[in-house]
Amino acid sequence: MLNQPFAYYKRTTRSAWRKLLRAAACVLLTASLAFGALMAASPSARAWVQEVLTQWLETHTWFIFTANPNAGTETGEWKTGYLPEGFRLESERPMSIMTKVTYINDEGTKIFLTYGPAVSGGLVGFDNERKDYAELSINGNKAYLFRANVQDDRNNLLWVDKDNNITFKLMSGIDTSELIRIAEGIREIES
């Protein structure tokens, strides 16, 4: 009291907004520490945290995968149980850890399917200037749909199969309802 005779007076006469701000900062700090401790101590809590981060920029949207860094890089072989009438397999190219599959019809319209492990640090980007965005569910997994709003542009559909830790991406100029139907029919081929 002798060193700072007016300290008590200053503390008791702070404005209400400063008191509120200080209390909010204390609550935020406490919550952050509790969340960090929970993430460090509980594997099930870590699994609960969303595995896909999105970054919205002016012209593009990036999806960054934050799955378990120890997850395997094996994907197996996946095929669709449904293709729109007239489409057939054009090519299937396994690449390092991803596989690119192309389907084509007689008019030259293509459907591109890409799949691979949702490894930590994986990155997928889409143009968001000429597309409308929607979220939906594919076989119980959260999916991201970018519907082209200009002619001759492709629709994009992205989702992660959480049970198998695999990312799927479909791109085509066909109607989005057909893309969704294709996505819902994709199954792993038993070896």
C-alpha positions in Angstrom: 0.0 0.0 0.0 2.9 2.4 0.8 4.6 1.6 -2.6 1.5 2.2 -4.7 -1.1 4.1 -2.6 -3.5 4.6 -5.6 -3.3 1.0 -7.1 -6.4 -0.1 -5.2 -8.3 3.0 -6.3 -7.3 2.4 -10.0 -8.4 -1.3 -9.8 -11.8 -0.5 -8.3 -12.6 2.4 -10.7 -11.9 0.7 -14.0 -14.6 1.2 -16.6 -17.0 -1.6 -17.2 -15.8 -2.4 -20.7 -12.2 -2.9 -19.4 -13.4 -5.3 -16.7 -15.5 -7.2 -19.3 -12.5 -7.3 -21.7 -10.2 -8.6 -19.0 -12.7 -11.3 -18.0 -13.2 -12.3 -21.6 -9.4 -12.6 -22.1 -9.2 -14.8 -18.9 -12.0 -17.1 -20.1 -10.4 -17.4 -23.6 -7.0 -18.2 -22.1 -8.5 -20.8 -19.8 -10.5 -22.4 -22.6 -7.5 -22.5 -24.9 -5.4 -24.2 -22.3 -8.1 -26.7 -21.6 -8.6 -27.5 -25.3 -4.8 -27.9 -25.8 -4.6 -30.3 -22.8 -7.5 -32.3 -24.1 -5.9 -32.6 -27.6 -2.6 -33.6 -26.1 -4.1 -36.2 -23.7 -7.0 -37.8 -25.7 -6.7 -39.6 -29.0 -10.5 -39.8 -29.4 -10.7 -36.0 -29.0 -8.1 -35.5 -31.7 -10.0 -37.7 -34.0 -13.1 -35.7 -33.4 -11.5 -32.5 -34.7 -12.3 -31.8 -38.3 -9.9 -33.4 -40.7 -10.2 -30.9 -43.6 -9.4 -27.3 -43.3 -10.6 -24.8 -45.9 -8.9 -21.6 -47.0 -11.1 -19.2 -49.0 -9.2 -16.8 -51.1 -10.5 -14.2 -53.6 -10.3 -16.5 -56.6 -9.6 -20.0 -55.2 -10.6 -22.3 -52.3 -8.0 -24.6 -50.9 -8.7 -27.8 -49.0 -5.9 -28.8 -46.7 -6.0 -32.3 -45.2 -5.0 -32.7 -41.5 -5.5 -36.4 -41.1 -3.3 -38.6 -39.0 0.3 -38.2 -40.3 0.9 -41.8 -39.6 -2.0 -42.9 -41.8 -1.0 -45.4 -44.5 -0.6 -44.4 -48.2 -2.3 -47.5 -49.6 -5.6 -46.8 -51.2 -6.7 -50.1 -52.8 -8.7 -50.0 -56.1 -12.0 -48.2 -56.3 -14.6 -48.4 -59.0 -18.0 -46.7 -59.6 -21.1 -48.7 -59.6 -22.9 -46.1 -61.8 -21.9 -44.2 -64.9 -24.3 -42.1 -67.0 -25.5 -43.8 -70.2 -22.9 -43.8 -72.9 -19.8 -43.4 -70.7 -17.0 -45.9 -70.7 -13.6 -46.2 -69.1 -11.0 -44.3 -71.2 -7.9 -44.7 -68.9 -6.8 -45.6 -65.4 -3.4 -44.3 -64.3 -1.9 -45.2 -60.9 0.5 -42.5 -60.0 2.8 -42.6 -56.9 0.1 -42.6 -54.3 -2.9 -41.3 -56.3 -4.9 -42.9 -59.1 -6.5 -40.9 -62.0 -9.4 -42.5 -63.8 -11.0 -41.0 -66.9 -14.4 -41.9 -68.4 -15.6 -40.6 -71.8 -18.7 -40.7 -74.0 -19.1 -40.6 -77.8 -19.5 -36.8 -77.7 -16.1 -36.5 -76.0 -17.4 -35.4 -72.6 -15.1 -36.6 -69.9 -15.5 -37.5 -66.2 -12.3 -37.4 -64.2 -12.1 -39.3 -60.9 -9.0 -38.9 -58.8 -8.5 -40.7 -55.5 -5.7 -41.2 -53.0 -4.8 -41.2 -49.3 -5.9 -38.1 -47.3 -2.4 -37.6 -46.0 -1.6 -34.8 -43.7 -0.5 -31.7 -45.7 -2.4 -32.8 -48.8 -3.8 -29.9 -50.8 -6.7 -29.6 -53.3 -7.8 -26.3 -54.8 -10.8 -25.1 -56.9 -11.6 -21.9 -58.7 -14.4 -20.2 -56.8 -15.0 -17.2 -59.1 -17.1 -19.1 -61.6 -18.6 -21.7 -59.3 -21.4 -21.9 -56.7 -20.5 -23.7 -53.5 -22.6 -26.2 -51.5 -21.9 -28.8 -48.8 -23.6 -32.2 -48.9 -23.1 -35.8 -47.8 -21.7 -38.7 -49.8 -22.2 -42.0 -48.0 -22.2 -40.3 -44.7 -19.1 -38.2 -45.4 -19.0 -34.4 -45.7 -18.6 -33.4 -49.4 -17.9 -30.1 -51.1 -19.6 -29.3 -54.4 -18.5 -26.5 -56.7 -21.2 -26.1 -59.4 -20.1 -24.2 -62.5 -22.1 -21.1 -63.2 -20.6 -20.4 -66.6 -21.0 -22.5 -69.8 -18.2 -25.0 -70.7 -16.8 -25.0 -67.1 -16.5 -28.2 -65.0 -18.3 -29.1 -61.9 -16.2 -30.3 -59.0 -17.0 -32.7 -56.1 -14.6 -33.4 -53.3 -15.0 -35.7 -50.2 -13.0 -37.8 -47.8 -14.0 -41.3 -47.0 -13.2 -41.1 -43.2 -13.4 -44.9 -42.7 -10.7 -45.5 -45.3 -8.9 -42.1 -45.1 -9.1 -41.6 -48.8 -9.8 -38.4 -50.7 -12.0 -38.5 -53.8 -12.4 -35.8 -56.4 -14.8 -35.9 -59.4 -14.7 -33.3 -62.2 -16.9 -33.0 -65.3 -19.1 -30.8 -67.3 -22.1 -33.2 -66.7 -24.9 -32.3 -64.4 -24.1 -32.2 -60.7 -26.9 -34.7 -59.9 -25.1 -37.2 -62.1 -21.8 -36.5 -60.3 -23.4 -37.1 -57.0 -24.9 -40.3 -58.2 -21.5 -41.5 -59.4 -19.9 -40.5 -56.1 -22.5 -42.5 -54.1 -21.8 -45.6 -56.2 -18.0 -45.7 -55.7 -16.9 -48.8 -53.9 -13.6 -50.5 -53.1 -12.7 -53.6 -55.3 -12.0 -56.5 -53.0 -8.6 -58.1 -53.8 
